[in-house]
Amino acid sequence: MFAEKVIELLKEAERNPATIDPFNDDKIRQILEEMQSLFKMNMNDANATMENKTLWTTVQVRHSALERNKRCLLAYLYNRMNKIKTLRWEFGSVLPPDVRELLSDDEYLWFSKYSSNLASYMRSLGQDIGYNGIDLTENLKPPKSLYIEVLCMADYGKLELEDGDVILLKRNSRHFLPTSECQTLIRQGILKQIT
């Protein structure tokens, strides 16, 4: 039956919508080989249809299978690309090794280019008003309040706030700080939000 392998590939990708599965190189290779053989059969039959019109329906069915395989492969790759974009926003420009293993070489190259494009875009933001750029990955969710209470998990040293105040972050010290100042340090594990 035509297009069985591509349906298996899509079902495999659909099983874990929140995570990314390893790139299935073997199944994609099998799908491309099926497409190549369908194309060759179509070319042979298309040349023969000039003399015999009965093969035309077979050519159309195979062509529809080719188009379906192509659309499904593109949907699979598009889905993976969106998951890779999400990884950039969650983990930053450096992927953990266990996540890196799940990507193909071409996907990792795309991730690197996307990451550098995003970084250059963020650097360009705010330059016209004197800022050195804006980190768009800092606040992925809007803050519930402007200030939060945090606990310092490690000796960090001095932290200068946007208003010029300097705070000494020592292990086990509590602070009431602006949310925008804390997000990066919370992600790094230096601060922990107290609820």
C-alpha positions as CSV (number, residue, x, y, z in Angstrom):
1,M,0.0,0.0,0.0
2,F,1.2,3.5,-0.8
3,A,2.2,5.9,1.9
4,E,2.1,3.5,4.8
5,K,5.6,4.4,6.0
6,V,5.0,8.1,6.0
7,I,1.8,7.6,8.1
8,E,3.9,5.6,10.6
9,L,6.4,8.5,10.7
10,L,3.6,11.0,11.4
11,K,2.1,8.8,14.1
12,E,5.5,8.5,15.7
13,A,5.9,12.3,15.8
14,E,2.4,12.7,17.1
15,R,2.9,10.4,20.1
16,N,5.0,13.0,22.1
17,P,3.8,16.4,21.0
18,A,5.7,18.2,23.8
19,T,9.1,16.6,23.2
20,I,11.2,15.9,20.2
21,D,11.9,12.3,19.2
22,P,15.2,11.2,17.6
23,F,15.4,12.0,13.9
24,N,14.2,8.8,12.1
25,D,16.7,8.7,9.2
26,D,16.0,5.1,8.2
27,K,12.2,5.7,7.8
28,I,12.8,8.9,5.8
29,R,15.2,7.1,3.6
30,Q,12.7,4.3,3.0
31,I,10.0,6.9,2.1
32,L,12.3,8.6,-0.3
33,E,13.1,5.3,-2.0
34,E,9.4,4.6,-2.3
35,M,8.9,8.0,-3.9
36,Q,11.8,7.4,-6.3
37,S,10.4,4.0,-7.4
38,L,6.9,5.5,-7.8
39,F,8.4,8.3,-9.9
40,K,10.3,5.8,-12.1
41,M,7.2,3.7,-12.6
42,N,5.2,6.8,-13.5
43,M,7.7,7.9,-16.0
44,N,7.7,4.5,-17.7
45,D,3.9,4.3,-17.7
46,A,3.5,8.0,-18.8
47,N,5.6,7.3,-21.8
48,A,3.5,4.3,-22.6
49,T,0.2,6.2,-22.2
50,M,0.9,8.0,-25.4
51,E,0.0,4.7,-27.1
52,N,-2.3,3.1,-24.5
53,K,-4.7,5.4,-22.6
54,T,-5.6,2.7,-20.0
55,L,-2.5,3.3,-17.9
56,W,-3.4,6.9,-17.3
57,T,-5.5,6.1,-14.1
58,T,-2.5,4.2,-12.7
59,V,-0.2,7.1,-13.3
60,Q,-2.7,9.5,-11.6
61,V,-3.0,7.2,-8.5
62,R,0.8,6.9,-8.2
63,H,1.2,10.7,-8.6
64,S,-1.4,11.2,-5.8
65,A,0.7,8.9,-3.6
66,L,3.8,10.8,-4.5
67,E,2.1,14.1,-3.6
68,R,0.8,12.7,-0.3
69,N,4.3,11.4,0.7
70,K,5.8,14.8,-0.1
71,R,3.1,16.7,1.9
72,C,3.5,14.3,4.9
73,L,7.3,14.5,4.9
74,L,7.1,18.3,4.8
75,A,4.6,18.2,7.7
76,Y,6.9,16.0,9.7
77,L,9.9,18.3,9.0
78,Y,7.9,21.4,9.8
79,N,6.7,20.0,13.1
80,R,10.3,19.1,14.0
81,M,11.4,22.6,13.0
82,N,8.8,24.2,15.3
83,K,9.9,21.9,18.2
84,I,13.6,23.0,17.6
85,K,12.5,26.6,17.7
86,T,10.9,25.9,21.1
87,L,14.1,24.3,22.3
88,R,16.0,27.5,21.5
89,W,13.6,29.6,23.6
90,E,13.6,27.1,26.5
91,F,17.3,26.1,26.7
92,G,19.0,29.1,25.1
93,S,21.7,28.9,22.5
94,V,23.4,25.8,23.9
95,L,21.5,22.6,23.9
96,P,22.1,19.9,26.5
97,P,23.9,16.9,25.1
98,D,21.0,14.5,25.5
99,V,18.8,16.9,23.5
100,R,21.5,17.5,20.9
101,E,21.7,13.7,20.2
102,L,18.1,13.7,19.1
103,L,18.8,16.1,16.2
104,S,20.2,15.3,12.8
105,D,23.3,17.3,11.6
106,D,21.2,19.4,9.3
107,E,18.7,20.2,12.1
108,Y,21.5,21.2,14.4
109,L,22.9,23.4,11.7
110,W,19.5,25.0,11.3
111,F,19.3,25.4,15.1
112,S,22.6,27.2,15.2
113,K,21.6,29.6,12.4
114,Y,18.3,30.3,14.0
115,S,20.0,30.9,17.3
116,S,22.5,33.3,15.8
117,N,19.8,35.1,13.8
118,L,17.7,35.5,17.0
119,A,20.7,36.8,18.9
120,S,21.6,39.4,16.3
121,Y,17.9,40.5,16.2
122,M,17.9,40.8,20.0
123,R,21.1,42.9,19.9
124,S,19.6,45.2,17.4
125,L,16.5,45.9,19.5
126,G,16.6,49.2,21.5
127,Q,19.8,50.5,19.8
128,D,18.0,53.6,18.6
129,I,17.2,54.6,22.2
130,G,20.6,53.8,23.7
131,Y,20.1,50.2,24.9
132,N,22.5,47.4,24.0
133,G,19.7,45.1,23.0
134,I,16.8,43.3,24.7
135,D,16.8,39.7,25.7
136,L,13.5,38.4,24.5
137,T,14.0,35.0,26.0
138,E,14.1,36.5,29.5
139,N,10.4,36.7,30.2
140,L,8.7,33.9,28.4
141,K,5.6,34.2,30.6
142,P,4.3,37.6,31.7
143,P,5.1,38.3,35.4
144,K,2.2,38.1,37.9
145,S,3.8,40.9,39.9
146,L,6.5,43.5,39.4
147,Y,8.5,42.3,42.5
148,I,9.1,38.8,43.8
149,E,10.7,37.4,46.9
150,V,13.7,35.2,46.2
151,L,16.1,33.1,48.1
152,C,19.8,33.1,47.1
153,M,21.0,29.5,46.6
154,A,24.7,30.3,46.1
155,D,27.2,33.0,46.9
156,Y,26.9,35.2,43.8
157,G,28.4,38.5,44.9
158,K,27.2,42.0,44.0
159,L,24.2,42.5,41.7
160,E,23.5,46.0,40.4
161,L,19.9,46.7,39.6
162,E,18.6,48.9,36.8
163,D,18.0,51.7,39.2
164,G,21.6,51.7,40.4
165,D,21.1,49.9,43.7
166,V,23.7,47.3,44.5
167,I,22.7,44.1,46.4
168,L,25.0,41.5,47.8
169,L,23.7,38.0,47.1
170,K,24.9,35.6,49.7
171,R,23.8,32.0,50.2
172,N,20.4,31.7,52.1
173,S,19.8,35.4,52.0
174,R,16.3,36.6,51.1
175,H,15.5,39.6,48.8
176,F,12.5,41.4,47.4
177,L,13.6,42.2,43.9
178,P,12.1,43.3,40.5
179,T,10.9,40.3,38.5
180,S,12.8,41.5,35.4
181,E,16.1,41.5,37.3
182,C,15.6,37.9,38.7
183,Q,14.5,35.8,35.8
184,T,17.9,35.0,34.4
185,L,19.4,34.3,37.8
186,I,16.4,32.0,38.6
187,R,17.0,30.1,35.4
188,Q,20.7,29.7,36.3
189,G,19.8,28.3,39.7
190,I,21.4,31.2,41.6
191,L,18.0,32.5,42.9
192,K,14.9,30.5,43.8
193,Q,11.5,32.2,43.9
194,I,9.7,31.9,47.2
195,T,6.0,31.5,46.7
